[in-house]
Amino acid sequence: MRKIRIFEHISLDGVIEHDGDYTYGAWTTPYRSPAGAAVLLEAYGPNFDMLLARHTYDIFSNFWPKAGDFPMANAINAATKYVATNRPDSLEWGPVKGLGGDILAGIRDLKSTDGPDLIVVGSSTLTSVLLDNGLADEVVLITYPVLLGRGKRLLSDSIDARELAFVDSKATPTGVLINTYRHVGPLKS
């Protein structure tokens, strides 16, 4: 059985994407470093596939194939991308497979197979669905030392409260924390 591991780049105040005029659109850039990329790639694991919503797949397919020859790009380009989409015929950046018309059934079927961990990156809508349906095994928050004030948040307002258990924490030389949590289930009151 595969594990689904959600990775989200996030500000201290819970923003994953700054809205408005994108004045701070590249807010993670000053914190990137070769050592930090190595820590993040280590957190992904030596072998992984990706589980992506269509919008994130489209963004990634315009960047990663042209990113150059370095460990993160090579790993992401080599991973099989499983995509939640209604337009599977238009998927070109591979290896790639659509999840089918019933996305939850497709994810459950995929999770039940043998294979590498499934990494979810950036797909906040998919993240909420995975957590709300108990399909996520881990949440890895890549937390930057910034406060953005407003922007797209990690989870939708409709998700039920969830309990996570702390697993591990690593820091990059630029102050980014990579915190790993195991998904426990619904929050007990």
C-alpha positions as CSV (number, residue, x, y, z in Angstrom):
1,M,0.0,0.0,0.0
2,R,1.3,3.4,-0.9
3,K,1.5,6.4,1.4
4,I,0.1,9.7,0.4
5,R,2.4,12.5,1.7
6,I,1.3,16.1,1.3
7,F,4.0,18.8,1.0
8,E,3.1,22.4,1.3
9,H,5.2,25.6,1.2
10,I,3.6,27.8,3.8
11,S,4.2,31.1,5.6
12,L,4.1,31.4,9.4
13,D,0.5,32.7,9.1
14,G,-0.8,29.8,6.9
15,V,-0.6,31.3,3.4
16,I,0.5,29.0,0.6
17,E,-0.1,31.5,-2.2
18,H,-0.1,35.2,-2.0
19,D,-3.1,36.8,-3.7
20,G,-3.7,40.3,-5.1
21,D,-1.1,41.8,-7.3
22,Y,1.5,39.1,-6.5
23,T,3.9,41.7,-5.1
24,Y,5.2,38.9,-3.0
25,G,4.7,36.2,-5.6
26,A,8.2,34.9,-5.2
27,W,8.3,35.0,-1.4
28,T,10.0,31.7,-1.1
29,T,12.9,32.7,-3.4
30,P,15.2,34.4,-0.8
31,Y,15.1,31.3,1.3
32,R,16.2,28.8,-1.4
33,S,19.7,27.3,-1.2
34,P,21.4,24.2,-2.5
35,A,21.5,22.8,1.1
36,G,17.8,23.5,1.6
37,A,17.0,21.8,-1.7
38,A,18.9,18.7,-0.6
39,V,17.0,18.6,2.7
40,L,13.7,18.9,0.8
41,L,14.7,16.2,-1.7
42,E,15.7,13.9,1.2
43,A,12.2,14.5,2.7
44,Y,10.6,13.4,-0.6
45,G,12.5,10.2,-0.4
46,P,14.7,8.3,-2.9
47,N,11.8,7.2,-5.1
48,F,8.4,8.8,-5.4
49,D,5.4,9.4,-7.7
50,M,3.3,12.6,-7.7
51,L,-0.4,13.1,-7.1
52,L,-1.5,16.4,-8.6
53,A,-4.6,18.4,-9.3
54,R,-4.9,19.6,-12.9
55,H,-4.0,23.2,-12.2
56,T,-0.8,22.3,-10.4
57,Y,0.1,19.8,-13.1
58,D,-0.3,22.5,-15.7
59,I,2.0,24.9,-13.8
60,F,4.6,22.2,-13.1
61,S,4.5,21.0,-16.8
62,N,5.5,24.5,-17.9
63,F,8.4,24.7,-15.5
64,W,10.0,21.4,-14.5
65,P,10.8,19.9,-18.0
66,K,12.8,23.1,-18.7
67,A,14.3,23.5,-15.3
68,G,17.7,22.0,-16.1
69,D,19.7,19.0,-14.9
70,F,19.8,19.0,-11.1
71,P,18.6,16.4,-8.5
72,M,15.2,18.0,-7.7
73,A,14.2,18.5,-11.4
74,N,15.5,15.1,-12.4
75,A,13.5,13.4,-9.6
76,I,10.2,15.3,-10.4
77,N,10.6,14.8,-14.1
78,A,11.2,11.0,-13.6
79,A,8.2,10.5,-11.2
80,T,4.9,9.2,-12.6
81,K,2.4,12.0,-12.3
82,Y,-1.2,10.9,-11.4
83,V,-3.5,13.8,-12.2
84,A,-7.0,14.6,-11.1
85,T,-8.5,15.9,-14.3
86,N,-11.5,15.9,-16.6
87,R,-9.2,16.2,-19.6
88,P,-6.8,13.3,-19.5
89,D,-6.2,13.3,-23.2
90,S,-4.4,16.6,-22.9
91,L,-1.8,15.4,-20.4
92,E,1.6,15.6,-22.2
93,W,4.4,15.8,-19.5
94,G,5.0,12.3,-18.4
95,P,5.2,9.7,-17.3
96,V,1.6,10.6,-16.6
97,K,-1.8,9.0,-15.9
98,G,-5.3,10.4,-15.3
99,L,-7.1,9.3,-12.2
100,G,-10.4,8.6,-14.0
101,G,-13.9,10.1,-13.7
102,D,-14.3,9.3,-10.0
103,I,-11.2,11.0,-8.5
104,L,-11.7,9.6,-5.0
105,A,-12.1,6.0,-6.3
106,G,-9.0,6.5,-8.5
107,I,-7.0,7.7,-5.5
108,R,-8.2,4.8,-3.3
109,D,-7.3,2.3,-6.1
110,L,-3.9,3.9,-6.6
111,K,-3.2,4.0,-2.8
112,S,-4.0,0.3,-2.5
113,T,-1.3,-0.6,-5.1
114,D,2.4,-1.3,-4.4
115,G,4.7,1.4,-5.4
116,P,6.6,4.5,-4.2
117,D,5.0,7.1,-2.0
118,L,2.7,9.6,-3.6
119,I,3.8,13.2,-3.1
120,V,1.2,15.9,-3.3
121,V,2.6,19.4,-3.9
122,G,0.7,22.7,-4.2
123,S,-2.7,21.2,-4.9
124,S,-4.6,22.8,-2.1
125,T,-8.0,21.7,-3.3
126,L,-6.8,18.1,-3.5
127,T,-5.1,18.5,-0.1
128,S,-8.4,19.3,1.6
129,V,-10.2,16.4,-0.2
130,L,-7.4,13.9,0.8
131,L,-7.5,15.0,4.5
132,D,-11.2,15.2,4.7
133,N,-11.5,11.6,3.3
134,G,-8.8,10.2,5.5
135,L,-6.5,9.4,2.5
136,A,-3.5,11.4,3.5
137,D,-0.8,9.6,5.6
138,E,1.5,12.5,6.3
139,V,1.6,16.3,6.0
140,V,5.0,18.0,5.5
141,L,4.9,21.7,6.0
142,I,7.8,23.7,4.6
143,T,7.5,26.8,6.7
144,Y,9.1,30.0,5.7
145,P,9.9,32.8,8.3
146,V,7.5,35.3,6.7
147,L,4.1,36.7,7.5
148,L,2.1,37.5,4.3
149,G,-1.2,38.6,5.9
150,R,-3.5,37.5,3.2
151,G,-3.6,35.0,0.4
152,K,-4.7,31.5,-0.3
153,R,-4.7,29.3,2.8
154,L,-3.6,25.7,3.1
155,L,-7.1,24.2,3.6
156,S,-10.6,25.1,2.6
157,D,-13.0,26.4,5.2
158,S,-15.2,23.3,4.7
159,I,-12.7,20.7,5.9
160,D,-13.4,19.1,9.3
161,A,-10.9,19.5,12.1
162,R,-8.0,17.0,11.9
163,E,-5.5,15.7,14.4
164,L,-1.8,15.3,13.4
165,A,1.1,13.7,15.3
166,F,4.5,15.2,15.1
167,V,7.1,13.0,13.4
168,D,10.2,15.0,12.6
169,S,11.6,18.5,12.0
170,K,14.6,19.7,10.0
171,A,15.9,23.2,9.4
172,T,17.6,24.6,6.3
173,P,20.5,27.1,6.5
174,T,18.1,29.9,5.6
175,G,15.6,29.3,8.4
176,V,13.0,27.2,6.6
177,L,11.6,24.5,8.8
178,I,10.5,21.2,7.2
179,N,8.0,19.7,9.7
180,T,6.5,16.3,9.2
181,Y,3.3,15.2,10.8
182,R,1.4,11.9,10.6
183,H,-2.3,12.2,9.9
184,V,-4.2,10.7,12.9
185,G,-7.8,11.4,11.8
186,P,-10.7,13.6,12.9
187,L,-9.9,15.8,15.9
188,K,-11.4,14.4,19.0
189,S,-13.2,16.9,21.2
